[in-house]
Amino acid sequence: MTIPIGLVHLLKHLPPILAPSLVTYVALPYGLRLLYPATHVSGLIVLLASIIASSLYLIISALYTNFSNRNAAAANGAVMPPYIEASWGGVSTIKALVNNFKNGYPGDIFMEWCEKYGNTFSMTISSENRIFTTEPQYIKALLATQFDDFEKGPVSFTQMNTLLGTGVFNSDGNRWKFHRSMTRPFFSKDRISHFDVFDRHADDALNQSKARLADGYPIDFQDMVSRFTLDSATEFLFGQDVRSLSAGLPYPSSSPLSITSSNDSHPANVFAAAFIEGQNVTSLRTRYGINWPLFEWNDRVLPHRTIVNRFIDPIISAAIVKHKARVAVGDVAESKEVQEEETLLDHLVKITQDHQTLQDEILNIMIAGRDTTACTLTFAVYMLAENPHVLKRVREEILDKVGPSRRPTHDDLRDMKYLRAFINETLRLYPAVARVLKCNNRTSRHATLLPAKAPGQKPFYIPPMTKAVYSVFLMHRRTDLWGPDALEFDPDRFLDDRVKYITKNPFIFLPFNGGPRICLGQQFAYHESSFFLIRLLQRFSDFKMAQDVQPGWSKPPADWAKCPGSKGKEKVIPGAHLTMYVKGGLWLRMEEVKNAEST
């Protein structure tokens, strides 16, 4: 029998909180009888006094911690960041965060706080102290210049552990170094075999899209491209894909075929649904801070991880058996270098045969390989539909450099400047791993300082075990960093004199994070996104939003139209779990290239 995680959490954290109440409940009547033998104290008064004792303990502890931190800051010639005014325990802060996550535009609540308190401030969530920032100087400190002062931390580890285990995205110290060293060689060079995988699954996805459009139905581009990236990711990871495209594309919910053709029980759909829902629940954990187990009681991620494991476990076991058999007959090269046709799993089993280690690492990379590129491609095509002049220039470059049908090469991708600028601009406004409500985070390993922003200012003091969170999403949209048109979609900012903003301050653009933990698959993601966009625009010349089939709940509220920048222009509602996505899907009608144009 498994003990509920909520109960385990209570058993761990309640004793020190209840101790004052228990001591009061026992000692108060006894003490009064000694001092005033004739006095009778009712049980209700003793109970109330006991409750007050624990409440006073919590209040005094919080005041003492605040006092100690301010004294420590002063002793170091520093100050504490401005503090968000909130109800006790940060309950109102949690409510605001959850409401923004469910109903608002990504990051709006943080933007409100930035306008009120500045771009760096502190808050309390479930008794957990947090520092929030959108300052590139401080983000650089967290990720690079003060890398050894910060780590993922124990709270993040417990929140992510069911889904990610101890993989590269959820580990610190030597364990993180081990996982990163295992995986780095696989992404260290361009591999032609990756393009073979991309081409095969892109062709399948686009053929299915063509057929569905020919039948008169729009397609959910987000669903289609998520299947493409999932099949591609599982093939280059395992050597065999989950064949999610074989389950077929969904019909709009308004069509009777959406019910009759529903294929929820298809193994690939079961796998994909578990894969996504596991991330959704994990993301919710991060919004409740250290007390997240109380909002689940039983582990809500575990059933989804179990479904995913059912698929990958036999593949991992087979790879281990295959490797051991090759070792037994002396058929394994001693070199740990990655061979051209090797999958990531083939490479990893040469380093370790520990099943759990392989399982965690594969799942970590699978989330990165599937979701981040699917997000980038979804928002990229959304921007093509909303900006016809940009679509025209991207297609012109593709037809000029690659032609109407040839498969692109690595050299082609390096030569396509506007396509790269277009992808970068998509990543700027819609960074895949921004996780704009939970944000990215590090935890201070010990007391440290974030340097003063300007001469004459004081540094910020960061107490030990403080979670420091940062929002790339909001930083990418700051007009003081990117210029007055920061909220407008314009790929030329990466080509004209506006590139000066990045040149003088590279840490204002962090779609793949930075420092020692920078994304290993950065070039892989650029290649996959570029390859698919080229193949897409070789076959389709125009894209229109199909708002008539878009679910009503996924349409932006009318008051968004009054807002400046991209929020006021949105035709969809961006959401975020571990990565960004479009709520309700991106429903499009796409115009196929005529034969005369493609020759």
Sequence and secondary structure as in RCSB ss.txt:
>XXXX:A:sequence
MTIPIGLVHLLKHLPPILAPSLVTYVALPYGLRLLYPATHVSGLIVLLASIIASSLYLIISALYTNFSNRNAAAA
NGAVMPPYIEASWGGVSTIKALVNNFKNGYPGDIFMEWCEKYGNTFSMTISSENRIFTTEPQYIKALLATQFDDF
EKGPVSFTQMNTLLGTGVFNSDGNRWKFHRSMTRPFFSKDRISHFDVFDRHADDALNQSKARLADGYPIDFQDMV
SRFTLDSATEFLFGQDVRSLSAGLPYPSSSPLSITSSNDSHPANVFAAAFIEGQNVTSLRTRYGINWPLFEWNDR
VLPHRTIVNRFIDPIISAAIVKHKARVAVGDVAESKEVQEEETLLDHLVKITQDHQTLQDEILNIMIAGRDTTAC
TLTFAVYMLAENPHVLKRVREEILDKVGPSRRPTHDDLRDMKYLRAFINETLRLYPAVARVLKCNNRTSRHATLL
PAKAPGQKPFYIPPMTKAVYSVFLMHRRTDLWGPDALEFDPDRFLDDRVKYITKNPFIFLPFNGGPRICLGQQFA
YHESSFFLIRLLQRFSDFKMAQDVQPGWSKPPADWAKCPGSKGKEKVIPGAHLTMYVKGGLWLRMEEVKNAEST
>XXXX:A:secstr
    HHHHHHHHHHHHHHHHHHHHHHHHHHHHHHH TT    HHHHHHHHHHHHHHHHHHHHHHHHHHHHHHHHH
TT B   B    GGGHHHHHHHHHHHHHS TTHHHHHHHHHH SEEEEEETTEEEEEE  HHHHHIIIIITGGGE
E  HHHHHHHHHHHTTSGGG  HHHHHHHHHHHGGGGSS  HHHHHHHHHHHHHHHHHHHHHHHTT  EEHHHHH
HHHHHHHHHHHHHSS   GGGG     TTSTHHHHT  TTSHHHHHHHHHHHHHHHHHHHHHTGGGGGGGTSS S
SHHHHHHHHHHHHHHHHHHHHHHHHHHHTT S S     TT  HHHHHHTT   HHHHHHHHHHHHHIIIIIHHH
HHHHHHHHHHH HHHHHHHHHHHHHHT SS    HHHHHH HHHHHHHHHHHHHS TT  TTT EEEEESS EEE
  SSTT   EEE TT EEEE HHHHTT HHHH TTTTS  GGGGTSGGGHHHHH GGG  TT  GGG  TTHHHH
HHHHHHHHHHHHHHEEEEEE TTTS GGGS  GGGGGSSHHHHH SS EEESSSEEETT  EEEEEE  HHHH 
